[in-house]
Amino acid sequence: MRARTARAGLALAAAATLTVVTGCGSSSSSSTGAGGTSGRPAPPAASAQASVGTGEGEVDLVSWAGYVMDGSKSGDPDWVTPFTKATGCKVNNKVAGSSDEMVTLMKSGQYDGVSASGDATLRLIYGGVVAPVNTSLVPNYATVSPFLKNRPWNSVGGQMYGIPHGWGANVLMWNKGVVTQAPDSWGVVFDANSPYKGKVTAYDSPIYIADAALYLKATKPDLKITNPYELDDAQFKAAVDLLKQQRGIVGEYWSDATKNISAYEANSIVLGTTWQYNANVISADKKVQVGTTVPKEGSTGWSDTWMIAKNAKHPNCMYKWFDWIVSPKVNAQVAEYFGEAPAQTKACQETADKNHCTTYHALDQGYADQIAYWTTPVKDCGDDRGAVCKDYSAWTQAWTEIKG
């Protein structure tokens, strides 16, 4: 999902309200939407930890930049130093640039936990890399938003495999100095005759196929797409063909937020999909003015989950980190710094900007249910079509072909 620079940003509003329902399954443990459990074997056997003892003195994490901040020397926000003082667990953090990198790093066995997005979580679960989580050992889990629990991307068969951290929508961003009419549709990034040809950007990941599918869901109803992560042959081909067409106007594919930010600030890119964090940093730098919106077709998005390695070397410190990162004050700090909705409901009482949770719809389940959260595609369609949908390996192969 997201490589980010450790920099403070402004809390900007996601400027539009979603208008098209694009949710992926219910919030109950019986969900069989994208990443649901219908028709699947059980994950490799693993037991959840039974108790939390004395910390082992350190914990090794893999995270998106901006999620594990130690500003003790830089002056940046700091929720790592207080954690170490409170628990005795020194934090060693490796910033990952993509979900694929996170999966690779976790498979190395060198890390205790990871802030995984939905396009990585099921790969980690079914790959036997992570363990179930005993949520009763994480006191602050009790007040995490209910609509983030037992979802298709963070649980299997009602068993949680992590602790929800934060969530948000992937937004459309544009340079206001160049794109003078605020767009309200993803069509502007798919138009083969775009006046911004060569200055359009797209996210560099197979999961971006879902963005095309979401647009087609709204604009090509004859395809009968109900879930952008559950695509049969015809639906998948249509999404891939749209992205191959888009390739002709894309100036840059990005996965590193630093490069995405730099491209906008250099005016080499003026329009495309991004994260609110990137917009926050650009607005703080004040080199260019940008706008963001969730277009009328809806949006894909993320709900990130802290997960523990099956063979974690520092499991007690990892559980202490679980509880720390979703404690009200800390979760508020992370959410404001990053530009996302906090998972912790009590965090809304701790934000410096008292409008933050309203801006990011933090407690609005109706809004949250409209986001098509990143979920690892699997063959099981989750409906009466059976196991005819394209899995992540097919998405990966297609993405290589799309980029040429």
Buried (B, 14 or more C-beta within 10 A) or exposed (E): BBBBBBBBBBBBBBBBEBEBEBBBBBBEBEBBBBBBBBEBEEBEEBEBBEEBEEBBEBBBBBBBBBBBBBBEEEEBBBBBBEBBEEBBBBBBBBBBBBBBBBBEBBBEEEBBBBBBBBBBBBBBBBBBBBBBBBBEBBEBBEBBBEBBBBBBBBBBEEBBBBBBBBBBBBBBBBBEEBBEEEBBBBBBBBBEEBEBEEBBBBBBBBBBBBBBBBBBBBBBEEBEBBBBBBBBEEBBBBBBEBBBBBBEBBBBBBBBBBBBBBBBBEEEBBBBBBBBBBBBBBBEBEBBEBBBBBBBBBBBBBBBBBBBBBEBBBBBBBBBBBBBBBBBBBBBBBBBBBBBBBBBBBBBEBBEEEEBBEBBBBBBEEBBBBBBBBBBBBBBBBBEEEEEBBEBEBBBEBBEEBEE
